[in-house]
Amino acid sequence: MLFRKTGKLKKEYDDQLIQLMTRTREDWQHQKGMVNLSVEISQQLSAASKLAEAKYFYLFKEARHRKIVIK
């Protein structure tokens, strides 16, 4: 009875992590598309693409650590 909220909170935070992963993946895909469409790739564009990729893979690693299964 005392620890019932633990499961509910974990599910809530897992759902937030899944939503954040989805948005981050879309941002990363957008950045990759910008790099692919560019004739000259600036350092700023390249850095933004690498940053978006790093954010996504960090969240992916966190999801694996929390054993989240996305359906």
PDB file of N, CA, C and O in Angstrom, chain B, residues numbered from 101:
ATOM      1  N   MET B 101       0.809  -1.196   0.000  1.00  0.00           N
ATOM      2  CA  MET B 101       0.000   0.000   0.000  1.00  0.00           C
ATOM      3  C   MET B 101       0.853   1.261   0.000  1.00  0.00           C
ATOM      4  O   MET B 101       0.509   2.259  -0.634  1.00  0.00           O
ATOM      5  N   LEU B 102       1.946   1.204   0.704  1.00  0.00           N
ATOM      6  CA  LEU B 102       2.763   2.388   0.852  1.00  0.00           C
ATOM      7  C   LEU B 102       3.516   2.738  -0.425  1.00  0.00           C
ATOM      8  O   LEU B 102       3.753   3.915  -0.699  1.00  0.00           O
ATOM      9  N   PHE B 103       3.894   1.735  -1.205  1.00  0.00           N
ATOM     10  CA  PHE B 103       4.726   1.963  -2.385  1.00  0.00           C
ATOM     11  C   PHE B 103       3.968   1.785  -3.697  1.00  0.00           C
ATOM     12  O   PHE B 103       4.581   1.420  -4.700  1.00  0.00           O
ATOM     13  N   ARG B 104       2.684   2.023  -3.726  1.00  0.00           N
ATOM     14  CA  ARG B 104       1.886   1.857  -4.940  1.00  0.00           C
ATOM     15  C   ARG B 104       2.215   2.873  -6.016  1.00  0.00           C
ATOM     16  O   ARG B 104       2.151   2.554  -7.203  1.00  0.00           O
ATOM     17  N   LYS B 105       2.559   4.067  -5.634  1.00  0.00           N
ATOM     18  CA  LYS B 105       2.821   5.117  -6.612  1.00  0.00           C
ATOM     19  C   LYS B 105       4.091   4.861  -7.409  1.00  0.00           C
ATOM     20  O   LYS B 105       4.275   5.448  -8.475  1.00  0.00           O
ATOM     21  N   THR B 106       4.966   4.000  -6.916  1.00  0.00           N
ATOM     22  CA  THR B 106       6.237   3.755  -7.590  1.00  0.00           C
ATOM     23  C   THR B 106       6.023   3.268  -9.011  1.00  0.00           C
ATOM     24  O   THR B 106       6.649   3.788  -9.935  1.00  0.00           O
ATOM     25  N   GLY B 107       5.164   2.293  -9.211  1.00  0.00           N
ATOM     26  CA  GLY B 107       4.885   1.774 -10.548  1.00  0.00           C
ATOM     27  C   GLY B 107       4.222   2.809 -11.437  1.00  0.00           C
ATOM     28  O   GLY B 107       4.533   2.909 -12.624  1.00  0.00           O
ATOM     29  N   LYS B 108       3.314   3.575 -10.866  1.00  0.00           N
ATOM     30  CA  LYS B 108       2.608   4.604 -11.626  1.00  0.00           C
ATOM     31  C   LYS B 108       3.571   5.707 -12.064  1.00  0.00           C
ATOM     32  O   LYS B 108       3.501   6.183 -13.198  1.00  0.00           O
ATOM     33  N   LEU B 109       4.465   6.110 -11.167  1.00  0.00           N
ATOM     34  CA  LEU B 109       5.435   7.146 -11.509  1.00  0.00           C
ATOM     35  C   LEU B 109       6.417   6.659 -12.558  1.00  0.00           C
ATOM     36  O   LEU B 109       6.782   7.407 -13.465  1.00  0.00           O
ATOM     37  N   LYS B 110       6.848   5.408 -12.440  1.00  0.00           N
ATOM     38  CA  LYS B 110       7.779   4.858 -13.429  1.00  0.00           C
ATOM     39  C   LYS B 110       7.131   4.853 -14.801  1.00  0.00           C
ATOM     40  O   LYS B 110       7.762   5.241 -15.784  1.00  0.00           O
ATOM     41  N   LYS B 111       5.881   4.421 -14.881  1.00  0.00           N
ATOM     42  CA  LYS B 111       5.183   4.396 -16.162  1.00  0.00           C
ATOM     43  C   LYS B 111       5.033   5.810 -16.726  1.00  0.00           C
ATOM     44  O   LYS B 111       5.199   6.025 -17.926  1.00  0.00           O
ATOM     45  N   GLU B 112       4.722   6.765 -15.861  1.00  0.00           N
ATOM     46  CA  GLU B 112       4.565   8.148 -16.306  1.00  0.00           C
ATOM     47  C   GLU B 112       5.881   8.702 -16.865  1.00  0.00           C
ATOM     48  O   GLU B 112       5.893   9.333 -17.922  1.00  0.00           O
ATOM     49  N   TYR B 113       6.971   8.466 -16.159  1.00  0.00           N
ATOM     50  CA  TYR B 113       8.273   8.955 -16.631  1.00  0.00           C
ATOM     51  C   TYR B 113       8.748   8.198 -17.862  1.00  0.00           C
ATOM     52  O   TYR B 113       9.419   8.768 -18.722  1.00  0.00           O
ATOM     53  N   ASP B 114       8.407   6.921 -17.952  1.00  0.00           N
ATOM     54  CA  ASP B 114       8.751   6.158 -19.154  1.00  0.00           C
ATOM     55  C   ASP B 114       8.017   6.717 -20.371  1.00  0.00           C
ATOM     56  O   ASP B 114       8.593   6.823 -21.453  1.00  0.00           O
ATOM     57  N   ASP B 115       6.753   7.070 -20.193  1.00  0.00           N
ATOM     58  CA  ASP B 115       5.985   7.660 -21.295  1.00  0.00           C
ATOM     59  C   ASP B 115       6.576   9.005 -21.722  1.00  0.00           C
ATOM     60  O   ASP B 115       6.647   9.307 -22.914  1.00  0.00           O
ATOM     61  N   GLN B 116       6.994   9.803 -20.753  1.00  0.00           N
ATOM     62  CA  GLN B 116       7.628  11.082 -21.084  1.00  0.00           C
ATOM     63  C   GLN B 116       8.929  10.861 -21.840  1.00  0.00           C
ATOM     64  O   GLN B 116       9.237  11.597 -22.777  1.00  0.00           O
ATOM     65  N   LEU B 117       9.699   9.843 -21.436  1.00  0.00           N
ATOM     66  CA  LEU B 117      10.953   9.536 -22.116  1.00  0.00           C
ATOM     67  C   LEU B 117      10.695   9.081 -23.547  1.00  0.00           C
ATOM     68  O   LEU B 117      11.437   9.452 -24.456  1.00  0.00           O
ATOM     69  N   ILE B 118       9.662   8.289 -23.755  1.00  0.00           N
ATOM     70  CA  ILE B 118       9.323   7.828 -25.104  1.00  0.00           C
ATOM     71  C   ILE B 118       8.939   9.019 -25.989  1.00  0.00           C
ATOM     72  O   ILE B 118       9.369   9.096 -27.140  1.00  0.00           O
ATOM     73  N   GLN B 119       8.140   9.938 -25.463  1.00  0.00           N
ATOM     74  CA  GLN B 119       7.755  11.124 -26.235  1.00  0.00           C
ATOM     75  C   GLN B 119       8.969  11.989 -26.563  1.00  0.00           C
ATOM     76  O   GLN B 119       9.091  12.503 -27.675  1.00  0.00           O
ATOM     77  N   LEU B 120       9.859  12.146 -25.596  1.00  0.00           N
ATOM     78  CA  LEU B 120      11.071  12.930 -25.824  1.00  0.00           C
ATOM     79  C   LEU B 120      11.964  12.257 -26.860  1.00  0.00           C
ATOM     80  O   LEU B 120      12.572  12.932 -27.690  1.00  0.00           O
ATOM     81  N   MET B 121      12.047  10.934 -26.814  1.00  0.00           N
ATOM     82  CA  MET B 121      12.837  10.200 -27.804  1.00  0.00           C
ATOM     83  C   MET B 121      12.264  10.395 -29.197  1.00  0.00           C
ATOM     84  O   MET B 121      13.015  10.558 -30.158  1.00  0.00           O
ATOM     85  N   THR B 122      10.960  10.380 -29.315  1.00  0.00           N
ATOM     86  CA  THR B 122      10.316  10.560 -30.614  1.00  0.00           C
ATOM     87  C   THR B 122      10.619  11.942 -31.186  1.00  0.00           C
ATOM     88  O   THR B 122      10.974  12.072 -32.357  1.00  0.00           O
ATOM     89  N   ARG B 123      10.477  12.970 -30.353  1.00  0.00           N
ATOM     90  CA  ARG B 123      10.775  14.333 -30.815  1.00  0.00           C
ATOM     91  C   ARG B 123      12.246  14.495 -31.168  1.00  0.00           C
ATOM     92  O   ARG B 123      12.582  15.147 -32.156  1.00  0.00           O
ATOM     93  N   THR B 124      13.120  13.905 -30.367  1.00  0.00           N
ATOM     94  CA  THR B 124      14.556  14.014 -30.617  1.00  0.00           C
ATOM     95  C   THR B 124      14.941  13.277 -31.885  1.00  0.00           C
ATOM     96  O   THR B 124      15.802  13.738 -32.635  1.00  0.00           O
ATOM     97  N   ARG B 125      14.310  12.135 -32.133  1.00  0.00           N
ATOM     98  CA  ARG B 125      14.593  11.380 -33.359  1.00  0.00           C
ATOM     99  C   ARG B 125      14.156  12.176 -34.588  1.00  0.00           C
ATOM    100  O   ARG B 125      14.866  12.218 -35.592  1.00  0.00           O
ATOM    101  N   GLU B 126      12.982  12.807 -34.500  1.00  0.00           N
ATOM    102  CA  GLU B 126      12.508  13.629 -35.617  1.00  0.00           C
ATOM    103  C   GLU B 126      13.458  14.799 -35.875  1.00  0.00           C
ATOM    104  O   GLU B 126      13.740  15.133 -37.026  1.00  0.00           O
ATOM    105  N   ASP B 127      13.948  15.417 -34.805  1.00  0.00           N
ATOM    106  CA  ASP B 127      14.903  16.517 -34.950  1.00  0.00           C
ATOM    107  C   ASP B 127      16.197  16.018 -35.593  1.00  0.00           C
ATOM    108  O   ASP B 127      16.757  16.684 -36.464  1.00  0.00           O
ATOM    109  N   TRP B 128      16.663  14.862 -35.168  1.00  0.00           N
ATOM    110  CA  TRP B 128      17.884  14.288 -35.732  1.00  0.00           C
ATOM    111  C   TRP B 128      17.697  13.976 -37.219  1.00  0.00           C
ATOM    112  O   TRP B 128      18.582  14.256 -38.028  1.00  0.00           O
ATOM    113  N   GLN B 129      16.548  13.397 -37.580  1.00  0.00           N
ATOM    114  CA  GLN B 129      16.274  13.096 -38.982  1.00  0.00           C
ATOM    115  C   GLN B 129      16.216  14.387 -39.808  1.00  0.00           C
ATOM    116  O   GLN B 129      16.687  14.421 -40.944  1.00  0.00           O
ATOM    117  N   HIS B 130      15.643  15.432 -39.239  1.00  0.00           N
ATOM    118  CA  HIS B 130      15.578  16.732 -39.917  1.00  0.00           C
ATOM    119  C   HIS B 130      16.988  17.281 -40.150  1.00  0.00           C
ATOM    120  O   HIS B 130      17.300  17.776 -41.233  1.00  0.00           O
ATOM    121  N   GLN B 131      17.827  17.187 -39.127  1.00  0.00           N
ATOM    122  CA  GLN B 131      19.203  17.675 -39.257  1.00  0.00           C
ATOM    123  C   GLN B 131      19.975  16.875 -40.303  1.00  0.00           C
ATOM    124  O   GLN B 131      20.743  17.446 -41.077  1.00  0.00           O
ATOM    125  N   LYS B 132      19.776  15.560 -40.331  1.00  0.00           N
ATOM    126  CA  LYS B 132      20.440  14.730 -41.337  1.00  0.00           C
ATOM    127  C   LYS B 132      19.971  15.106 -42.732  1.00  0.00           C
ATOM    128  O   LYS B 132      20.768  15.132 -43.670  1.00  0.00           O
ATOM    129  N   GLY B 133      18.689  15.396 -42.874  1.00  0.00           N
ATOM    130  CA  GLY B 133      18.153  15.818 -44.165  1.00  0.00           C
ATOM    131  C   GLY B 133      18.748  17.140 -44.615  1.00  0.00           C
ATOM    132  O   GLY B 133      19.047  17.324 -45.794  1.00  0.00           O
ATOM    133  N   MET B 134      18.919  18.063 -43.672  1.00  0.00           N
ATOM    134  CA  MET B 134      19.531  19.352 -44.004  1.00  0.00           C
ATOM    135  C   MET B 134      20.973  19.165 -44.472  1.00  0.00           C
ATOM    136  O   MET B 134      21.414  19.828 -45.410  1.00  0.00           O
ATOM    137  N   VAL B 135      21.703  18.265 -43.822  1.00  0.00           N
ATOM    138  CA  VAL B 135      23.093  18.000 -44.217  1.00  0.00           C
ATOM    139  C   VAL B 135      23.126  17.376 -45.606  1.00  0.00           C
ATOM    140  O   VAL B 135      23.972  17.728 -46.428  1.00  0.00           O
ATOM    141  N   ASN B 136      22.208  16.451 -45.868  1.00  0.00           N
ATOM    142  CA  ASN B 136      22.176  15.785 -47.173  1.00  0.00           C
ATOM    143  C   ASN B 136      21.795  16.742 -48.302  1.00  0.00           C
ATOM    144  O   ASN B 136      22.263  16.582 -49.429  1.00  0.00           O
ATOM    145  N   LEU B 137      20.956  17.730 -48.013  1.00  0.00           N
ATOM    146  CA  LEU B 137      20.523  18.672 -49.039  1.00  0.00           C
ATOM    147  C   LEU B 137      21.506  19.817 -49.264  1.00  0.00           C
ATOM    148  O   LEU B 137      21.440  20.506 -50.282  1.00  0.00           O
ATOM    149  N   SER B 138      22.402  20.016 -48.327  1.00  0.00           N
ATOM    150  CA  SER B 138      23.334  21.143 -48.417  1.00  0.00           C
ATOM    151  C   SER B 138      24.421  20.883 -49.445  1.00  0.00           C
ATOM    152  O   SER B 138      24.937  19.772 -49.566  1.00  0.00           O
ATOM    153  N   VAL B 139      24.754  21.926 -50.176  1.00  0.00           N
ATOM    154  CA  VAL B 139      25.871  21.852 -51.113  1.00  0.00           C
ATOM    155  C   VAL B 139      27.176  21.985 -50.335  1.00  0.00           C
ATOM    156  O   VAL B 139      28.100  21.189 -50.502  1.00  0.00           O
ATOM    157  N   GLU B 140      27.233  22.999 -49.490  1.00  0.00           N
ATOM    158  CA  GLU B 140      28.384  23.194 -48.620  1.00  0.00           C
ATOM    159  C   GLU B 140      27.913  23.020 -47.181  1.00  0.00           C
ATOM    160  O   GLU B 140      26.989  23.700 -46.733  1.00  0.00           O
ATOM    161  N   ILE B 141      28.544  22.119 -46.475  1.00  0.00           N
ATOM    162  CA  ILE B 141      28.150  21.854 -45.096  1.00  0.00           C
ATOM    163  C   ILE B 141      28.962  22.766 -44.180  1.00  0.00           C
ATOM    164  O   ILE B 141      30.186  22.656 -44.106  1.00  0.00           O
ATOM    165  N   SER B 142      28.276  23.654 -43.491  1.00  0.00           N
ATOM    166  CA  SER B 142      28.971  24.557 -42.569  1.00  0.00           C
ATOM    167  C   SER B 142      29.292  23.810 -41.275  1.00  0.00           C
ATOM    168  O   SER B 142      28.711  22.764 -40.984  1.00  0.00           O
ATOM    169  N   GLN B 143      30.212  24.356 -40.521  1.00  0.00           N
ATOM    170  CA  GLN B 143      30.577  23.740 -39.246  1.00  0.00           C
ATOM    171  C   GLN B 143      29.408  23.785 -38.277  1.00  0.00           C
ATOM    172  O   GLN B 143      29.218  22.870 -37.475  1.00  0.00           O
ATOM    173  N   GLN B 144      28.635  24.842 -38.353  1.00  0.00           N
ATOM    174  CA  GLN B 144      27.494  24.983 -37.459  1.00  0.00           C
ATOM    175  C   GLN B 144      26.432  23.922 -37.760  1.00  0.00           C
ATOM    176  O   GLN B 144      25.857  23.340 -36.841  1.00  0.00           O
ATOM    177  N   LEU B 145      26.177  23.676 -39.029  1.00  0.00           N
ATOM    178  CA  LEU B 145      25.200  22.663 -39.420  1.00  0.00           C
ATOM    179  C   LEU B 145      25.688  21.270 -39.042  1.00  0.00           C
ATOM    180  O   LEU B 145      24.911  20.441 -38.569  1.00  0.00           O
ATOM    181  N   SER B 146      26.962  21.020 -39.250  1.00  0.00           N
ATOM    182  CA  SER B 146      27.542  19.734 -38.890  1.00  0.00           C
ATOM    183  C   SER B 146      27.487  19.512 -37.382  1.00  0.00           C
ATOM    184  O   SER B 146      27.176  18.413 -36.924  1.00  0.00           O
ATOM    185  N   ALA B 147      27.787  20.551 -36.616  1.00  0.00           N
ATOM    186  CA  ALA B 147      27.749  20.447 -35.156  1.00  0.00           C
ATOM    187  C   ALA B 147      26.326  20.215 -34.657  1.00  0.00           C
ATOM    188  O   ALA B 147      26.114  19.435 -33.729  1.00  0.00           O
ATOM    189  N   ALA B 148      25.355  20.883 -35.265  1.00  0.00           N
ATOM    190  CA  ALA B 148      23.955  20.705 -34.865  1.00  0.00           C
ATOM    191  C   ALA B 148      23.492  19.284 -35.150  1.00  0.00           C
ATOM    192  O   ALA B 148      22.749  18.698 -34.363  1.00  0.00           O
ATOM    193  N   SER B 149      23.929  18.731 -36.272  1.00  0.00           N
ATOM    194  CA  SER B 149      23.568  17.362 -36.624  1.00  0.00           C
ATOM    195  C   SER B 149      24.173  16.367 -35.641  1.00  0.00           C
ATOM    196  O   SER B 149      23.500  15.436 -35.200  1.00  0.00           O
ATOM    197  N   LYS B 150      25.432  16.564 -35.303  1.00  0.00           N
ATOM    198  CA  LYS B 150      26.098  15.666 -34.355  1.00  0.00           C
ATOM    199  C   LYS B 150      25.498  15.788 -32.960  1.00  0.00           C
ATOM    200  O   LYS B 150      25.393  14.794 -32.241  1.00  0.00           O
ATOM    201  N   LEU B 151      25.104  16.997 -32.576  1.00  0.00           N
ATOM    202  CA  LEU B 151      24.480  17.207 -31.280  1.00  0.00           C
ATOM    203  C   LEU B 151      23.127  16.500 -31.204  1.00  0.00           C
ATOM    204  O   LEU B 151      22.814  15.864 -30.198  1.00  0.00           O
ATOM    205  N   ALA B 152      22.333  16.608 -32.253  1.00  0.00           N
ATOM    206  CA  ALA B 152      21.032  15.938 -32.291  1.00  0.00           C
ATOM    207  C   ALA B 152      21.211  14.423 -32.229  1.00  0.00           C
ATOM    208  O   ALA B 152      20.446  13.733 -31.554  1.00  0.00           O
ATOM    209  N   GLU B 153      22.215  13.908 -32.929  1.00  0.00           N
ATOM    210  CA  GLU B 153      22.489  12.469 -32.902  1.00  0.00           C
ATOM    211  C   GLU B 153      22.915  12.029 -31.505  1.00  0.00           C
ATOM    212  O   GLU B 153      22.470  10.989 -31.020  1.00  0.00           O
ATOM    213  N   ALA B 154      23.766  12.805 -30.860  1.00  0.00           N
ATOM    214  CA  ALA B 154      24.235  12.462 -29.518  1.00  0.00           C
ATOM    215  C   ALA B 154      23.088  12.467 -28.511  1.00  0.00           C
ATOM    216  O   ALA B 154      23.020  11.600 -27.640  1.00  0.00           O
ATOM    217  N   LYS B 155      22.183  13.448 -28.632  1.00  0.00           N
ATOM    218  CA  LYS B 155      21.025  13.508 -27.741  1.00  0.00           C
ATOM    219  C   LYS B 155      20.152  12.272 -27.911  1.00  0.00           C
ATOM    220  O   LYS B 155      19.711  11.677 -26.927  1.00  0.00           O
ATOM    221  N   TYR B 156      19.903  11.885 -29.165  1.00  0.00           N
ATOM    222  CA  TYR B 156      19.044  10.730 -29.418  1.00  0.00           C
ATOM    223  C   TYR B 156      19.665   9.459 -28.848  1.00  0.00           C
ATOM    224  O   TYR B 156      18.981   8.673 -28.193  1.00  0.00           O
ATOM    225  N   PHE B 157      20.946   9.255 -29.093  1.00  0.00           N
ATOM    226  CA  PHE B 157      21.571   8.030 -28.611  1.00  0.00           C
ATOM    227  C   PHE B 157      21.706   8.009 -27.092  1.00  0.00           C
ATOM    228  O   PHE B 157      21.700   6.936 -26.488  1.00  0.00           O
ATOM    229  N   TYR B 158      21.829   9.183 -26.464  1.00  0.00           N
ATOM    230  CA  TYR B 158      21.823   9.227 -25.004  1.00  0.00           C
ATOM    231  C   TYR B 158      20.460   8.783 -24.469  1.00  0.00           C
ATOM    232  O   TYR B 158      20.384   7.983 -23.537  1.00  0.00           O
ATOM    233  N   LEU B 159      19.396   9.302 -25.060  1.00  0.00           N
ATOM    234  CA  LEU B 159      18.053   8.908 -24.628  1.00  0.00           C
ATOM    235  C   LEU B 159      17.793   7.437 -24.921  1.00  0.00           C
ATOM    236  O   LEU B 159      17.123   6.757 -24.144  1.00  0.00           O
ATOM    237  N   PHE B 160      18.319   6.943 -26.038  1.00  0.00           N
ATOM    238  CA  PHE B 160      18.168   5.532 -26.384  1.00  0.00           C
ATOM    239  C   PHE B 160      18.859   4.659 -25.341  1.00  0.00           C
ATOM    240  O   PHE B 160      18.323   3.631 -24.925  1.00  0.00           O
ATOM    241  N   LYS B 161      20.055   5.076 -24.922  1.00  0.00           N
ATOM    242  CA  LYS B 161      20.788   4.327 -23.903  1.00  0.00           C
ATOM    243  C   LYS B 161      20.030   4.346 -22.577  1.00  0.00           C
ATOM    244  O   LYS B 161      19.981   3.335 -21.876  1.00  0.00           O
ATOM    245  N   GLU B 162      19.446   5.478 -22.235  1.00  0.00           N
ATOM    246  CA  GLU B 162      18.662   5.591 -21.009  1.00  0.00           C
ATOM    247  C   GLU B 162      17.428   4.688 -21.065  1.00  0.00           C
ATOM    248  O   GLU B 162      17.070   4.066 -20.065  1.00  0.00           O
ATOM    249  N   ALA B 163      16.787   4.613 -22.216  1.00  0.00           N
ATOM    250  CA  ALA B 163      15.619   3.739 -22.372  1.00  0.00           C
ATOM    251  C   ALA B 163      16.020   2.273 -22.220  1.00  0.00           C
ATOM    252  O   ALA B 163      15.290   1.491 -21.611  1.00  0.00           O
ATOM    253  N   ARG B 164      17.157   1.903 -22.760  1.00  0.00           N
ATOM    254  CA  ARG B 164      17.637   0.525 -22.602  1.00  0.00           C
ATOM    255  C   ARG B 164      17.954   0.236 -21.143  1.00  0.00           C
ATOM    256  O   ARG B 164      17.693  -0.863 -20.654  1.00  0.00           O
ATOM    257  N   HIS B 165      18.513   1.213 -20.451  1.00  0.00           N
ATOM    258  CA  HIS B 165      18.842   1.042 -19.037  1.00  0.00           C
ATOM    259  C   HIS B 165      17.570   0.859 -18.204  1.00  0.00           C
ATOM    260  O   HIS B 165      17.544   0.073 -17.257  1.00  0.00           O
ATOM    261  N   ARG B 166      16.523   1.591 -18.567  1.00  0.00           N
ATOM    262  CA  ARG B 166      15.248   1.490 -17.846  1.00  0.00           C
ATOM    263  C   ARG B 166      14.391   0.328 -18.331  1.00  0.00           C
ATOM    264  O   ARG B 166      13.312   0.077 -17.793  1.00  0.00           O
ATOM    265  N   LYS B 167      14.878  -0.385 -19.361  1.00  0.00           N
ATOM    266  CA  LYS B 167      14.194  -1.551 -19.938  1.00  0.00           C
ATOM    267  C   LYS B 167      12.809  -1.182 -20.460  1.00  0.00           C
ATOM    268  O   LYS B 167      11.815  -1.843 -20.160  1.00  0.00           O
ATOM    269  N   ILE B 168      12.771  -0.108 -21.247  1.00  0.00           N
ATOM    270  CA  ILE B 168      11.526   0.352 -21.853  1.00  0.00           C
ATOM    271  C   ILE B 168      11.359  -0.338 -23.197  1.00  0.00           C
ATOM    272  O   ILE B 168      12.294  -0.400 -23.996  1.00  0.00           O
ATOM    273  N   VAL B 169      10.163  -0.853 -23.441  1.00  0.00           N
ATOM    274  CA  VAL B 169       9.853  -1.484 -24.719  1.00  0.00           C
ATOM    275  C   VAL B 169       8.851  -0.595 -25.442  1.00  0.00           C
ATOM    276  O   VAL B 169       7.764  -0.328 -24.929  1.00  0.00           O
ATOM    277  N   ILE B 170       9.221  -0.138 -26.637  1.00  0.00           N
ATOM    278  CA  ILE B 170       8.339   0.705 -27.439  1.00  0.00           C
ATOM    279  C   ILE B 170       7.610  -0.186 -28.424  1.00  0.00           C
ATOM    280  O   ILE B 170       8.233  -0.955 -29.156  1.00  0.00           O
ATOM    281  N   LYS B 171       6.288  -0.082 -28.442  1.00  0.00           N
ATOM    282  CA  LYS B 171       5.488  -0.945 -29.313  1.00  0.00           C
ATOM    283  C   LYS B 171       5.171  -0.256 -30.598  1.00  0.00           C
ATOM    284  O   LYS B 171       4.504  -0.830 -31.458  1.00  0.00           O
TER     285      LYS B 171
END
